Amino acid sequence: MKPLRPWRLPTTGILAVAVVAALLGPLPAGPARAAAETVVKVTAFGADPTGRSDSAAAVAKAVRHAKTVKGPVRIVFPHGTYQIYPEQAEVRELYVSNTVGADQTYKDKRIGILLEDMNAVTVDGDGSHLQFHGLMTTFAAIRSHDVTVKNFSFDFTAPKAVDAAVSDSGVSDGRAYRVLTVPQGSGFSAAEGHVTWLGEKSPATGQPYWSGVDGMQYTQIHDPAARRTWRGRNPLFDDVASMTDLGHQKLRIDYTTQTAPTDRGLVYQMRQTTRDTPSALFWESRDITVQGLKARYLHGFGFVGQLSENITLDGNEFRTAPASGRTTAGFADFVQMSGVKGNVKITGNVFDGAHDDAINIHGTYLEVAGQPAPDALTLEYRHNETAGFPQFHPGDTVEIVDKRTMVAVPGVTAEVVSVDGPSGRDHDKSLTTMTVTFDQPLPDSVRPWDFVVENTTYTPTVQISGNTFRDIPTRGLLVTTRRPVVIEDNAFDGMSMAGIFISSDAYQWYESGPVTDVRIRRNTFTRPSSPVIFIEPTNQVVDPAQPVHRNIRIESNTFETGDVRLLDAKSVGGITFTSNTVTRLDRKTAFAARAKNPCPAPGATTTVRAVAMASPYTTPLFAYHGSTGAVIKGNNFDNGLNLRAELDSTDPAQVTSDEVVDGRDNVLSLLPSTTFTSSNPAVAEVDRSGTVTAKAPGTTVITPSTPSQPGSVAGTPVELHVGADPASPACTKPLELDTDAWSVVRDQPDHRAVRPGDTLELTPTGHGFLWADANSAHNLVLTGTGNGAGTATVRMTGRTQRGYMEAGLILYRGDDDYIAFQRKHNAGSPTLTLATEHNGWAEEPHRIPDPDQQDLWLRLQHVGDSVTASYSLDGTTFTALGDPIDASWLTGARFGVLAEAESTSDTDTPFLFDDFTVDGAPVRFAARQP
């Protein structure tokens, strides 16, 4: 790939320095003038605002000159576009938390804008765009204070992450294929069944800055239609027969298999895993503000604060440029505050498209490796991505923590006297080990490998407010600091893991420490994953009398949720959940009106009723493990939620609630009561109980509503056509199954109906299952169309509700020979399962947790000797459930649907099936009217 602009050495110009002085307010009695601010324009040092030549050397010269200026200085990028290549950028040996640790291969970091040993400095982009090349850090503040970086956008020409969209797929000449479309800047070459991804070529060496093969080391999947991103398996390079570069950034992959891919529209975000450099670094600096940036891609890692003080990130965008065609905005985390003191303020930002957590604020535990003197400890960095920098300064205070309990050694608050260890900017000493001397002898009980040490001086007060989090494959934010934390007025949408995670980890990442004062308020959690708020320190010994975390308040938040857990809290002393509002995502479609006669004559009466179109959620909303002082009060819970708290090593007396119970499910009714309203009472009136009086010819809409704690909710309405021709389409009701296309095994007519809109309704009969030797399932509705070969797709509405209830799509030859793709309740652990039975031997080769929505599209593809199951959340983009399975034994089978349970219940809501197709051709459930 060629660079965006030709390579040119920066020209030498006459230095132009403008000095601007300003009076601040009325003249006081003392000194009258504020310090003058010197303006240094990078263009005066040869930087090219046209974007035609490299500005890296000129920027470095401008910053070095600014460093010589006395008083406040503003480094300005006059409005334009600036190319910044790594070859002439500043270089420093640096070691950064959560990156490559002590690996000497990456010790030297190239930095586009380096503020080093500077004070009272502003970098002002003037709305410019900075285009970075290669693998480098965009900007850094090292041993500096009173620093502001603001008002520019930046991007990389060829990010070291490839976003490959499946723009086409299918089967051609007996082979499956995909066409991948990749954004401009992502170079590649295809040969011998493999693709080599290529970074842009260095103008100095002519070689690519980086390269990778096929899926590289890591993949996550982005679904633009569903607006979700998750970590998952990469199927793009399985069973490859050939690859062809089609030009125009398109790559065709042909496969040895005959099964058409089901992932059209998905984007596979692929990269290597080496975090070679931070995108931005604030090290041993204080009073840092980053404001008004548009960070389009963060290479290597995120914005890292390390042993610094007072950092503010305000009003920035962490997301790709809309016209770029890319979806990855960050190689890993967006923001990592690792050992920061003072105040951390993260306000008004957009976090969209990371490859890891959006925000992570923590300290670092070092493990005790020895005690060379009574007042000294040998400490080690224990995670391979964190090493090389100092963790303590003389005068810092520390806490020594027992790894098993995560509780501090009592009576020990030691102060650091001296440190013999890494400097963070050279490798003259061990990069993983240090010896720290304290102001007092330490207890003999502090044994090597059983204890860790945290620098408690470098723990910040945190405010995270007014931010937006979306398309995050992991957590929205992690925070572990003992000082006050406020998380408020943020919007979390579609997190693939917890929205908020509080850990304290002395076993894996070694990210410290406990929280003592956390307030989570006025946030919105939409489409969350389970649990929404997750508190899980790594203590191996859980003692409610010695909790790791304390004083967490969750108040006045809004949860718009599927069937997930809201709060899972381990080892917390004092946790309240108050004044929150919890609503179901499907609350407006969870029930619908049905009319006995949709076309009454004027003067006639009829009735309407409300029918549940969804199932109550079964997941308990709360779980407490070894916790005390839990309060759940004053919340507004929607209908159909399970107000249960699961307790583990937690005394029930420690949970105070007027709403939630322990030990059994407490599911709120989905339809506690129903009332009805007519949109046109002149056509038909309806009373609150559903009795309709037809008045005059015309159409009216009857809407059901039901009360709930968050407020009354309206369901799906039904139309009444008063005086309409009974033979008209609006009045005909296809109530009979089309027996020319369908047959029923062990028919149970009172549990089966065909509804208007060609919807098959199946209510589980309670007669049993097909599994193994059960062979007693009723209402298997089977079609002869396609004779069991090809592809069958159906939309199923409804979730399992109890016991071992199951419902879904089946390929059926007999009770002992079938392949079924079903929702299964599994005694309270619902899954989406592919089940098979051959000669009475039953297995479940693939299963995943049941998706948290009512509508689910199921697909079985029977091609040759294999069957592939896939599902969709939107009816367009399908995801395969595992690999194809052998079906060479399944000949003469038929496609069908079923819904079963082990017993009957008057509270069961029916499953609805519609849009049934075989090889794309619709198959009606309803018999056509004569």
Number of C-alpha atoms within 10 A of each C-alpha: 17 15 17 16 12 12 16 12 14 17 16 11 12 9 15 13 15 12 12 12 12 10 11 11 9 8 10 9 6 6 7 12 14 11 14 15 20 20 22 24 23 25 22 20 25 24 30 25 21 12 19 15 22 30 31 26 22 25 31 22 19 22 24 15 15 24 17 10 15 13 14 18 25 23 21 20 27 18 15 16 22 26 26 28 26 24 18 18 25 19 17 14 14 20 32 28 24 24 23 25 24 22 15 11 8 17 23 18 20 24 28 27 21 24 25 17 13 23 21 17 26 22 23 21 21 15 18 19 22 24 20 25 26 24 24 27 29 29 20 24 26 19 17 22 23 16 24 19 22 22 19 23 22 22 21 22 19 26 28 30 28 28 26 27 27 23 18 15 20 17 16 11 7 13 15 21 27 24 22 25 21 23 19 14 22 21 20 20 14 18 11 10 16 18 21 16 22 23 27 24 19 20 15 10 9 11 14 17 17 16 17 19 16 18 23 17 12 17 23 20 21 27 19 15 12 15 12 19 27 21 18 13 13 17 15 20 16 12 14 17 17 17 22 18 17 12 9 10 16 19 23 21 24 25 23 14 19 18 21 20 22 22 25 20 20 23 25 30 24 24 24 18 17 15 20 25 29 34 26 26 25 28 25 18 27 25 19 25 18 19 21 19 22 23 25 24 31 31 29 26 29 31 23 27 30 25 25 28 24 21 26 18 22 21 20 23 22 25 24 23 18 9 7 11 15 26 29 28 26 31 27 24 28 30 26 26 26 25 30 32 25 18 21 24 19 23 22 20 23 22 26 22 30 30 28 23 26 29 22 23 25 27 31 27 29 28 26 24 20 16 19 12 13 13 17 21 24 20 24 23 25 21 20 15 20 21 27 29 25 20 25 25 16 14 14 17 19 19 21 25 24 19 21 15 19 28 19 20 16 10 8 15 16 20 21 20 18 17 19 15 24 22 18 18 16 17 18 9 13 16 23 21 22 23 21 24 23 23 16 15 13 19 13 8 10 18 15 15 15 15 25 28 23 25 25 24 20 24 28 29 18 25 18 21 22 19 22 19 26 23 28 29 25 21 25 30 22 21 26 27 28 21 18 17 23 17 23 21 20 23 20 27 22 24 27 22 21 27 29 23 23 26 24 29 23 27 18 9 16 22 24 30 31 25 22 19 18 24 18 22 21 20 22 20 25 22 23 26 25 23 21 28 24 23 24 19 27 21 22 11 14 20 16 19 12 19 22 28 31 21 18 22 19 23 21 21 22 19 22 19 24 23 27 21 23 25 22 21 26 28 29 28 23 20 23 20 22 19 18 21 19 21 22 23 18 17 19 13 17 24 24 21 23 22 19 10 19 23 26 26 20 18 13 14 16 17 16 23 18 24 18 20 22 27 25 26 23 25 22 25 22 24 21 25 21 22 30 26 18 24 19 20 17 16 19 19 21 23 25 24 26 26 22 21 26 19 19 13 15 21 15 17 10 16 23 16 17 11 14 20 19 16 10 12 17 18 18 17 16 23 18 11 13 18 17 25 22 21 15 15 18 14 21 28 20 23 14 12 14 22 15 25 21 26 20 17 18 17 20 21 20 29 22 27 24 19 17 20 14 15 12 11 18 21 25 19 21 19 18 25 24 25 20 19 14 16 11 10 12 15 18 15 20 20 19 16 22 17 13 11 15 21 17 18 15 13 15 17 12 9 15 22 21 22 20 16 13 20 22 26 20 26 23 29 24 17 18 20 22 20 19 17 12 13 15 17 23 24 24 23 24 23 26 15 18 16 14 26 22 16 21 27 25 25 24 26 21 24 30 32 23 22 16 20 25 26 27 29 30 28 28 25 17 18 20 20 21 26 27 24 28 25 29 29 22 15 11 16 14 26 19 22 22 27 18 26 21 18 12 18 12 18 14 13 14 18 18 13 12 19 19 20 18 21 20 23 24 26 27 27 22 24 19 14 13 17 23 24 28 24 25 20 19 13 15 15 19 21 18 17 18 16 14 20 17 14 18 12 12 23 15 13 21 22 30 23 25 25 31 28 26 18 14 14 13 5 12 18 21 24 27 24 26 22 19 24 18 22 13 11 14 14 19 20 28 23 17 12 11 3
